[in-house]
């Protein structure tokens, strides 16, 4: 990006040529370079909207990832997997979640496609580092630098790898190229061998622990005769001021002036320091030490041991250094000591949970992390410390105190690759997390070193008894024994797995998720992730299931069981094309064929769905769910007789297949067989909170009864079914109705509703019903006209003024999309360009009623019509306003949505563009519906698409 380019100039270029997405691309890059990541995302979204394409979608995924919007980044990256940026973001997401193997595989594929892209090589190096493949990471980083030698960030990563291996000279050389916002360029010239009398101004950098670690190199400056002025972090200022080799501590706002101005992390390179140096020495204030000794004595007798379990910087939703607090507590449980909590900013309930796992009281002195003089004094009075690497470890080193350090994988460079000690902290034993994320061996070794004896382990016979109890069907006993094992060893993987199996056998699937989550965290193998994903799917958590199974898939690409479960999860979350592809990879799996056929049906490829499902049914003729899916696909093709036969065969194979029963009922309703249809749609699954399917009809008179009707489905469904609520009230009962907040003000004016509530109101009732059950419960299948709603006069006057300002009548409301979004599909949608072309020749004032129009859609409609439009889409969130507006419009052209039902409630008509197949209330065929008399229907044609319907619409509008 040219230095002279500004956001204003790029914005002006775009304003002059808004159809040119390249201007938005450049603006996104500019904002990203300035650190305005949210603005970069907005510009990238707009660029993709103006000129969609997989490459732009990949760039959007990059910007979303950099902005920390990980869920959206994953969605865009999955859709852009065929381009390098999409593939790269998928690798980075896997790495951010700690899945190094998956990240490495994805990034290797990206590097293979673009071997000259240094950034891809760098990311691959990071993944290899995460896996502990330091040599491999070094090789890839060097390859990246061979492609682009000026890439300082890659050089920095290579420096960390070299330092971790103890190769200090070359490591510090590359480390100096790390990114610092306050430093324009890395230093290139080393300091002289002697600095006698020269003023060296040292700027602090990075975290408090990093500063404490790097201060050892400042001592070398003094040895060379320099007069050292240092500006550390404010919390460290008083401690650094007492260091004998620092002449003065600079104020935060003081100008950095000296013969040499250097940054702390550059000193090893600048001084050519290639040897291991000891930590600095700090001395606490005597009065603070005395204060801490008094606090400890009040807590109980010595020894006192500090505990910390989490540190590091939150990055992409996770912490770089963390071990379970309960795990540390279990280590200290059998050690005879008083535990002092040193954890910085413990989360709510965390200290209490630690104490519960420890089994005794703790002293919480975590607030001293904001008072380092007090923390230094406390550490001087403690007898030991168990912690992850953090500021307090560096303070302990500066005191010459011992600490036991839990080091995550991969380790920071100062803790080196392997071994029980680091040369930088020779007196501190190191306990390393395993590459698979397991802390148990480290915690066991720590417990033994602390003198706590061997870890509390369950008697092997307990688990054996649990297995025997499970096999004998005594599930309660098996569960109790598993939990007994886990009380002793919370990370016992065999007990976690057995407990999950027992819970699944007891049909307690949702409860099985917790132990499986823990198991997959300890051992994230493909098998454990599949086990977890399957439980999540069965417990209704399809989104999480898909995420977990996506992680597992690259680990075991040939695992048929994993692929089958994943295909099912992808189907449930609406990723239909992927579900079909995964299912297709299992040619001899009946369930996979069912998933493939169902996915094809949901994608609208009905003919292909029928072919796949019929092939499955040839081998499995009583597959009830496949018969149901086949019936749906046949119905969508207009083959009513065959669809009915397939639904009936499905019910013969499984009388409990409620989806088949409700599907057949909807077809009957669409055919005008209302009594049969309402009878069967009692089994719809849209009413999940209903206690059961109703089996007794209501009496002809309900005088004196209090009835509570609880809303279901969407706003349009509520309005449609309200005609049956009116029939209920006509039987003499007092009706209370629980509705959506948007509808409440309108419904309160309905005379047959005695009470209208929103949410979970306390309402006493003799009977509780759901409106979709009322046609059957009342034995009044209809059709009946809509209820009548009256708009507020003041809102009507307001809308008349707005329309008059727009121009003379006639005014026509326009909507081209509705329904629920699936995998880039909507159940009701007309292409906007075709929609506009059909309306262009008619003389009317267009009023946009589209709910949540996408960016650029209103402008595209205006341009397609060739005249101004009035955008009133915001009224979809103000139904009083929408009702008033609809009452003064002359016509409405729309797909079926809430506003159509409002128009019917006003006694108005509209022109409806209906998909194929339509919703039941618009009937399967014909130009009218008995539920909406006077409405004109324009149906999508299976063979010719929207063309015939839009041609009829165009002709009809010319009469306005």
N, C-alpha and C positions, 0 to 999 in steps of 0.2 A: 504494500500500500504506500503510495507516495506521501512524503511528509507534508506536502502542501494541501493534501486533500482533507476536507473537513466534513462533518456530518451535514452542515448546511448546504455545501456544494453538492454532495451526493443526493441529499433530499430534494434539492432543486432540480437535479437531473431527472430524478424519478417523477417528480411532479410534471415535468415537461413531456415525459414519455412514459406514462404509467403502465403501458403494456410491455415494457422492456424489463424483464426480471433481473437482467444483469446488474442494473442499478441497485436493486435490493440486495443482490449477492455482495456487491462491494460495500454497501452500507452495513451489512451484517458483519463482514470481515473487519470493518473499521471499528465498530462497537466492541467486537471481541478483542481487538488489539488494545483498546482503551480500558478493558476490564469491565465493560458494561454488558455482562453476559445476558441479562434478561432482555435487554434491547436487541442484542444479537439474535436471540431466539425469535422475537417478534418479527424481525426483518426476514429471517430465514423462513418462517411460516408463510409470510406474505409472498416471498419469492416462489415458494412451492405452489401456493394458491394461484398465482398469476401464470406460471409455466410449470405445471407438475412434471415430475420426472424422478426416476429412481436415484440419480446422482444428487439432485437437490434434497431429496428425502434423506439421503445419507448424510449430507452436510447438516441438515436440521438435527439429525440424531446426535451429531458431534456437538453442536451448540447446546442441545438439551443436556447432554452428559456433562459438559463443562460447567453448566449452570446448576448441576446437582438435581435436575428433574429426571430421576432415574427411571421411573415407571414409564413416562412418556418417551424417554430415550430408547427404552427397550422396544416399545411398540413401533417406533419409526425405524429402528435398526432392523427389526425382524422383517418389516416390509421392504427394506432396502438391502437385504442380505446379499443380493447379487452384485452390489457395488462395494468397493473397497472400504469406503467410510462406514457403511452399515456393518460390514464384517468386523472392522476395527472396533466399533463401539460395542458390539456383542462380546468381543474379547475383553475389552476394558470393564464391562459390567461384570463379567465372570470373575475377573481379577479383583474388582472392588468387593465382591461378595466372598472372597477368599477361596475361589475355586481355580487354583493355579493350573491344574491339568487341563481343564476345559478351556481356560484362557489361552494356554500355550497352543492347544490344537487349533483353535480358531485363528489365532494370530499367525501361526505357521502357514495356514492356508492363505491368509492375506499376503504374507511376505512372498509366498511362492508366485502369487499373481503379479506382484509389483516389487521385485527385488531391489529396485533403486529408490524406494521410499524409506528414508532414514527413520521417519517417525514410527513406521510399522515395526522396523527392526528394534527400535528402542522399547516399544511396548512389549514385544516378544521377550526382550532381555529382562524386563521387569517380571514377566510371568515365570521365566526360568529361575530368576532369583527367588521368587516366592516358593518355588519347588525345591530350592536348595541346590540347584544346578549352577553353581557359581562359575565354573569353567565355561559352561554353555552360555551363560549370561555374558561373561567377558567376551567370548568370541562374537556374539551377536552385536554387542555394543561397539566393538572394534570395526565390525562390518558397517555399522551405521555411520561411524565417523569416517570410514573410507569413502562413503557416499557423500557425506556432508561434514567436512572437518570443522566447520564453524558452529556446529550444533552444541552449544554450551551445556544444555540440559543433559544430553546423552553423555558428554564428557564427565559431568558430575556423577551420573549414575555409575559410569565405569570406575570413577574414583572411589565410590563407596564399596564397590565389589573388591577392588584392589586393597583398600584399607582393611576390609573384613578378613582378607587372606593374609594380612600382615605385611603386605608389599607397600611400605610406607612412602618411599621416595616418589614412585610413580603415582601412588594413590593421592598424595597431597597435591601433586602437580595438576591432576585432573579435578580434584575436589575444589580448587580455587575457582573453577568455572561454574560453581553453583549460582542459582539465580537469587539476587538480592535487589529489592526494589530501590534501595537507597544508593546503590553502587552502579554507576553507568556501565563499566566494563571490568572484567577480571584483571588483576594486576599482572604485569608482564616482566617487571624488573625486580630482582631480589634486593633485600636490604644489605647495606654494607656490613662487613665483618665486625667493624667497630662503629659505635654510635655515640661516642663520648660527647656529652653536652647537648646532643640533639633532642629536640622535643618530639616525641612520638605520641600522637593522639590515637587512641584505640577505641573504635566503635564496637559496642556489643551487638550481638545478633542472635537470632533464633530463640530457642526456649531457655528457661532458667538453667536447666540441667546442662544444656549445650554450653552456655557461658561458663558455668562452673568447671566443666571439663576442659574447655579451651584456655581458661585463665593460666594453666600451667605453662603455656607458651609465652605469656606476658613476662614471666620471670626471666626468660632468656633475653628479652629486650633489656631488662635492667642489668643483666650480666654483661651485656655489650656496652654498657655505659649510658644508656638512654635515660632521659627524663620522661617518665611515663605519665600521661594523663589518660584516664579511662572513663568511658561513659557506659556503664552497664545498665541493665534493666533497673527500674526504680526500686524494686523489692530487694535487689542485691546491693544497693549503693552503700548502705552502712557497713556491710560485711567487707566489701571490696576496699572501702576506705581504710580498713585496718591492715591490709596486706602491705608488708614492708617494701615491696618492689613497685608499688603504685604511689606516685608522689601526690596525686590529687584526683578526686572524682569530679568529673564535669557535670554541670547542671543539664537538665533535659533540653532546655532551650538555648544552650550555649553553642556558639559557632564552633565547628570543628577546625581548629587552626593548629598547625605544627609544621615541623620540618618534614614529617611524614604523617599522613593520615591513613590509617589502615583499619581493616575490619578483622575482628577477632579470628574468624575461621581461615583467614588468609595467612596468618602468622606461620604455621608449619611450613608452607611453601616459601614465604618471604625470608624466613630464617634458615632455610635448608635443614630443618629439623627432622632427621630420619630415624631418631631413636625413640624408644618408649620413655616417656617422662612420668615421674610420680605426680600425684595430685598436689594441688596447693594445700597449705595448712591454714585453717581458720580457728580462731579462739573465741569461744562464746563469752558474753558478759557475765561476770561473777554473780551479779545480783539476779540475773535471769535464771542462771543455773540453780541458785538457791530457791527461787520461786518454783521451778519445775520439780525439784526434789521434794518440796513440801506437798505439791499436788499429787505426786506419785505416792508419797508415804500415806496420804489420806485415803488413797485407793486401796492399799493393802501392802503386804510385805513383798520384797523383791523375790526373783528377778522380774524385770519389766521388758517386754518385747513389743516393738512397734509393728503394725501390719498395714499393708497397702496392697490392693489387688487390681487397680486400674490406673492407667496413665496414658499419655500420648495425646495426639490431636485427632479429633473426630474427622474422618475422611470418608465421604460418600456413605454415610450411615453406619460406620463401624469405627472402633478404636484400634489404634495400632498395637497397643499393649494392654491385654486384659485377661484375667483368669477369674473364674467364678469365686465370689466372696466366700461362699459356703465351702468351696474346696480348700481355701487357705485356713478357714476356721477348723475344718476337719483335721488338718495337719497339726494345728496347735492344740487340739482338744486333749491329747494325752501328754502334752508337755507341761511341766509344772512351772507356770509363769503367769504373770498378770499381763493381759493383752491391752495395748494402747492403740486406738484407731488413729492412723495418720492419713487416711485416704482423703485426697482433695475432693471437695464437693460430693460427698456420698449422696446417692439418690434416696428419695423418700423410702423409708422402711429398710434400707440396706443395712444400716448398723444393727437394727433389731434382728434382722435375719441372720447376720453374722453371729450375734450373741446367742441366738437360739441354736445355731449349728455348733457353736463352741460349747454350749451347755453351761456357761457361767457369765457373770457380768463383765462388761468391757468399759474402758475409760475412753470416751470420745474426745480427742483433742484435735480433730480435723480442722478446726478453725485456725490453727497455728500455721496453716499453709499460706495464709495472708499476712503472717508476722514471722519473717524468716529469722529474726533475732531470737524470738521465742522458740521456733522450731530447732534452731541450732543448739540452743541451751537444752531443750528436751532431749535431743538425740545424744548430747553429751552425757545425760543422766540415765539413758536407757542401757540395757545390757545386751540388746540385739535388735535386729530389724529383719522382717520378712517382707519382701516387696518386689514389685516389678520395677524395672529401671525408671527412676523418676528423679526429681530435684533432690529429694531427701537422701537418696543413695549417694549422690554427689556430695551432699553436705556431710554424710557419714564418712565418706572417703577423706574429705578435708579435715575431719576430726581424728582420723586414724582409727575409726571404729569399724568393727566387722559388721557385715550385713549379708544375708542370704538372698540372692537375687534370682527371681523367676524371669527367664529370658524367652520371649516369644520367638516363633519361627515365621519368617527369617529374622535373624538377629540384627540389631544395630551394629555398625562397624566396630564400635569400641568393645563389644563383647566377643568378637571374633567368631570364626566358623564353628568351632567345636571345642570340647574340653570342659573340665570342671572349674577352670579359672580363666580370667582374662589378664593378659600382661599389664593392661592399664589399671586394673584393680586387683592386684595379686592377693590381697587378703580377703577377698570376697568370693565365697563359693557360688557357682553358677548352676542353675537347674533349668534344663532346656526343654521347651515344648517340642513335641515330635512334629515331623513334616505333615502328618495327617491331621494336625490340630489337637491331638490328645495330650492333656497335661498330666494324666495319671502317673506315668513313670517318674516324672519330675517331682510330683508331690510326694510320692512314696519315698524317693531318695531324700528329699528334704526332711520328711518326718523322721527318718532313721538318723540323719545327721544331727537333728535337734534333740535326739535322745528320747523321742517319744515311742520308741520301739516299733515293731512292724505295724503296718497299717491294719486298722480294724477290718478284718475280712470275714465275710460270711462263712460259716461252716459249709464246706461243699455239700454236706448232706442236706442242708436246708433247701438248696436249689434242686437237688435230686428229689426231695420230697415234694417240692412244688411241681416238678415235671410229672411225678407219679399221680399227684392229686388232679392235675389237668387231664391226664390220660384216663383217669377214672371218672371224669365228669364233675369232680368236686371243685367247681370254679372259684367259689368264695374262699375255700381253703388255699387253693393255688395262688390266688391274688394276695392273700395275707402273707404267705411265705415269701413271695416275690418282694413285697414291700418291706418285709423284715430284712431281706438281703440288701435292699437299697438304702435302708436306714443306716446300715453299717458302711456300705460303699455306694454312694449315690451315682458313681460312674460305672457300676458293674454292667457291662454291655449285655452279658448273657441274661441277667435278671431283667434288664429293661426290655429286651426282645421278648422274653417269656411273658412278662406282664402284659405287653401289647397283644400278644397272641391270646392270652386268657380273656382280656377285655373284648377283643373282637369275637371270640367264641360266645361271649355273653351278650352279644349285640350291643355293646357299649362303644360303638365306633368313635364317637366324638372324644371319649375319655382316652382312647388308645393313642390319640394324636400326640399328647404330651410326652409319654415315654418314647415314642418313635421320633419325635423332634429332638429329644435329648440324645437318643442313640445316633441319629444322623449327624448331630453336632460333634459327637465324639469320634465317630467313624463314618465319614461321608462317602461310603462306597455306593456303587450303583444299586446294589441289592437293598441296602438300607434306605436309600432315597426312594426306590420304587415302593418299598413297604410303606414309607411315610406318605408318598404321593397317593397311593391307593386308598389309605385310610382317610386322607383329606378329601379325596373325591367322594368316597362313600358317606362322609359326614357333611357333604354339601359345601365344602370349601374348594370349589373347582378352580378358582383363580390361583390360590396358593398351590394346589396340586399341580397345575400346569407349570408353574414356576419351578417347583421342586423337580418335576420329571424332565423339564428342559435341561436342568443341570445334570441329571443322571444320564441322559441320552448319549452324549459324546463319550462317556466313560465305558459304555457297553453297547456299541452300535449293533451288535448281533443278538442282543437279548430280546427274544420275541415277547416274553411276558412284559418286559418294560415297555416295548413299543405298543403293545395292546392297551396297557393302562394309559399310556401317554395319549394315544389316539382318542380314547374316550374322554380324557380331560380337555384336549383341544376342541373336541366337539362341543363340550359343555360350555366353554368360554367363548364360543363363536369363531374360533380360528378354523373355519370349515375346510379351506383348501389344504392347510397343513394336516388336518385330521385325516382327510381323504388320502393324502400322499403317504402318511405314516401307515395307515391301515392297508394301503395297497402293497406295502412291502411285506405283508404277511398273507400270501396268496391262499394258504390252506387253513386259515383261521376263520371260523364262522362268525365270531364276534367282530373281527376286523372287517369282514364283508358287510355286516350290519352297520358298523360305524361309517364305512365308506359310502354305502348307499344313502344313509341318513344325511351325511355331509353333502353329498351331491344334490339331494332333495332341497336342503336348506340353502344351497347356493343357487337354486333355481334351474339346475340342469336335470329336469324331471325325467327325460328319456334315458339318460345315463343311469340315473338312480333306479329306474324300473329294471333296466338290464342287469345291474349288479344284484339287486334284491331278488329278482327271479332266479338268477344263477344260484344264490344262496339257498333259496327255498326249494330248489330242485333236490338238494342234498338234505335239507332240514325243513321238511314241509310244515312242521308244527312250531316253527320259531315265531312265537306270538309277536314279539317286538318288530321283527322284520316284516311280518304281515301288516302290522300297523303302519310302518313307514311306507311300504308298498302302496297301501290304500291311500295315504296322503299324496304320494306322487301321482297315482292314477287320478285322483280327484283333481289335482292341479292341472292335469292334462284334459280334464273334462270327461273322463271315462267313469261316469257315475255308477253304472251297474257293476263294473269290475271292482270299483273301489268299495262298494257296499259288500260285495262278496268277500273281498279280502279282509275287511273289518270284521265281518261275521266269523270268518275262519280264525282270525286272531282271538276272538272271544271264546270260540270253541276250544282253542288250544290252551287258553288261560282266561278263565272267567274273571280273574282279578285284575286284568289289564285295563285299568281305569282310563288310561290315555286313549286306547282304542275305542272304548265306549263313548268318551266325550267327543272324539274325533268324528265318529259316526253320527253323533247327535248334532254336531255343527253342520254336517252335510245335509241332514234332514231339515234343519232350520232353513238352510239356503235353498232347499227345494220346496219350501212352503209346507212341509210336514211338521207343523209346529208342535202338536201334542207329543209326537214321538221324539222330536228333537229336544224339547225341554226335559223330558223324562231322562234322556241319556246324558245331557250336559250337567245333571246333578253331580256327575263324577269328575267334573273339570278339576284340574290341579291348581287353578289360580287362586283358590281360597285355602291357603295353607294353615291358617289359624282356626278354621272351622273344626269343631270337635268331631264331626262325622257327617256322612251323607244323609240327608233327611229321608225318612222312610214313611212318615205319616203326613197326610195332607191336613190343611187347616180347616176348621169348621166354617160353615157358610156365614155365621154371625160371630163376631168377636166383641160384642158390646161389653164395656167395662174392663177390657184387657189393656194392659200396657205392653206395647211391642217396641223392641229395640231393633233397628235395622243398621247393620254395620257395612259400610262401603267396601267395595272390592274393585280391583282393576283400575283403569285410568279414568280421567275426567269425563271423556266421551262416553265410556261405558256407564258411569254413574248417571249421567244425564239420560242416556237411553233407557236404562232400567228403572228410572224414576217413575215411569208410567205404571209400572207394576206396584211400586210403593203406594201410588195413589189408589190403586185397586185394593190394596191391603187396608188402607184407611177407610175406604168405602164400606168395609164390613163392620165398622163401628168401634174400632180400637183406637187408642191414643198412641200415635207413632212418634217415637224419638229416633233421630237419624244422626249417625256419626259420619262426618264427611271430610273431604279434603279442605284445608284452610282456604284455598282459592275459591271454592264453590260456596262456602258457608254464607257469605252475605246475600247471595242470590237465593239460596234455598230457604233462608229464614222468611222469605216473603211468600212461600208456598202455603196456601191455607190449610192443606191436609197434614202438614207437619207440625206437631205440637211443640217440638223441641229439636233444635239443631245444635250439635256439639262437634268439637274438633278434638281428635286425639282420644286419650283414654279417660273419658269422663265417667264419674260414678253415676250410673243410671239403673234404677230398679225397674225390672221388667218381668212380665209373666212369660214372654217368649222372646227369643233372640234369633233373628234370621238374617241371611245374606240376600241381597236383592236378586242375584242370579238364580236363586232357588225359588223365588216367588212365583214365576209362571207355573211351575209344577205344584208347589204347595197350595196355591189358590185354585188349581185346576182351571186356569184361565189362560190358555196359550196365546191369545191374541190373534191377529195384530190389533194394537191399540194406538191411538194418536199420541203424540208427545204431550208432556205436561206443558203448561203455559207459564212463561216468565215475563215479568214486566220490568223494563229498565227504569232507572231513576230519571225523572224529568230534567233535573239540572245537568246530568251527564249527557242526556240526549241533546240539550241546547248547546253544550260544549262541543259535541261532535259535529253538529250542524254548522257551527262557526268554523271549525277546522276545515270541513269539506268545502264550504263556500269560499274560504280563502284559497283553496287549491284550484278552483275553477268551477265551471258550470257542470250540472249533471249530464248524463247518468254516471254514477259511481259504482264500480265493480270491485269487490274484494278478491284477492288472488292468493292462493296457497298451492304449492307444487310438491310438498314433501311432508310426510307425517309418519308415525309408527315408531318402532323401537329399532335402534341401530344394532346390527349384528357385525359380521366381519365385512365392513365397508358396504353393507347392504342395508336397505330400508324396506320395510314391508309395503310401504305406499310411497311411490316416487315417480315423477314424470320428468324427463330431461328438460332442463330449464330452457335451453335454446329452442327445442321443439315447441315447448309451452308458449314462449314468447312469439314465435313465428305464427302460431295459430291465432293469437289474439291481435296481431299487429293491424289487421285490416278493419277491425271493429272500432267504432267511434265511442269511446267512454274514457272516464278518468280512472286510471288504475290505482288501487289502494292495496298496498302490500300487507297481508295478514299473516305471512309465514312466521311460524315460531322459530326463533333463534336462526335467522338466515346466516349462512356461512359468509365469510369475508369475500366481498366482491360480487355476491349474488344479486343484490338489489341493483347495483350499477349495471351488471350484465342484463338484468331484466329491462332496465330503462333503455339501454342501448339496443336491445332486441326489439323493443316496442317502438323505438324512435321518438319517444316523448317522455315528459317528466312523470315520475311516480311519487305517490305519497306513502312514505314508510311508516306504518302504524303497528309494526311488529311488536313493539314494546308492550302493547296492550294485552298480549298473551299472558302477562303476569298481573294484569289488572282486569279481571273478568267483568267487573261492573262497567268499566270503560268499553270493553269489547262488546258486551251486550248492547250498550247504548249505540255504539258505532254500527253494529250489524242492523239495528232497527232502522237506521236512516240510509243504508246502502240500497242501491237499486237492484243489485244482483251479486252473486258470489260464484266464482269458479275455483274449485278446490278438490283436493283429495279428501277422503273421509278423515275428519279430525274434530276436535272439541267445538270449533266454531260452527261446524255443520249442525251439531246437536243444539247449540245455542240458537241458530237460525230457526230450526224446527220449533224450538220452544217459544220463539217470537211469532210463529205462524207464517214465517217467511219460507221461501224455497231457494234452491241453489242448483248449480250445475256440477255434477260429481264426475270426476275422472277416477275410474275404478280399476285396480290391478286385477290380474288373473292368477289365481282365483280371488274373488272379493271376500270381504267379511260377510258373515251369514246374513246380517240385517239388510244387505243390498241385494240378496237373492243371487242364485247361481246364473240366471239368464234374465233377459228382458230389459226394457228401457225404463222401468219404474220399480219402486219397492212399496209394498203395502204399509210398511212402517213409516214411510216418508212420502205421503201423497203429494203430487205436484213437483217433486224433485226430478230433474232430468239426468239420466245416467248415460255416461259415455264409457264403454268398456274396452279395456286392452284386449287386442286380438292375438291369440297364440301364434298365428302364422305371420301376421303383418305388423305386429307391435302396436304402437300408439297411433300410427298414421290414420286409420279409419276414424278412430274416436276424435282425434284432433281436427280432422276435416269436418266432421259433423258439428263439433263445437264451433269451429270458425263460421260455418254457415248459420248456426243458431244465433251467434252473437251479432250478426249483421242486422238482426231484427231490432236491436236495442235503439 
